[in-house]
Amino acid sequence: MKRLAMIDDTFLRLESRRQPLHIGMLMVLQPPEGAGKDFAANIAQRLKQYTTIAPPFNQRLVNRNGIHYWTEDSELDLDHHFVHLSLPAPGRIRELLAMVSRVHSSHLDRAFPLWRLYLVEGIEDGRIAMYLKIHHSMTDGIAGIKMLAASMSTDRETSTTMPPNWSIGIEK
């Protein structure tokens, strides 16, 4: 077990029922030319093959005598953390933002590592979206952006082999 840094612990203690303290990153992506209707399903299937989970994505909270610690979750359920869903037609940006707002407004369950990744298909013009919801005690904005950059590529060949963010981890 590793004790949380004071600033990370503060994010947990300041969180309230009406004020969750997680952060979210939304990316709307255009599939490559010629991508079939199964593009998002293929991405979901490929990402789920990465079962090695790196810190902090494999860490869950433990509270011992009022002190928060991170401990490795040896029974991490990737199906809880990675969600593949489709927007109802017509799949406008308005519906995407409403879905993200709904998902973002709920607290992350502290019984699990404090993150969820949503792959969303059914967006107009064939686009897809990735929405990462992660507690601020696990990362800050700069580290999160670096992690996202490390898990993406503009090169079509490289992009098909890029590992998901839960497999890369985050350096604080």
Order of alpha helices (4+ residues) and beta strands (2+ residues): beta-alpha-beta-alpha-beta-beta-alpha-beta-alpha-beta-beta-alpha-alpha-alpha
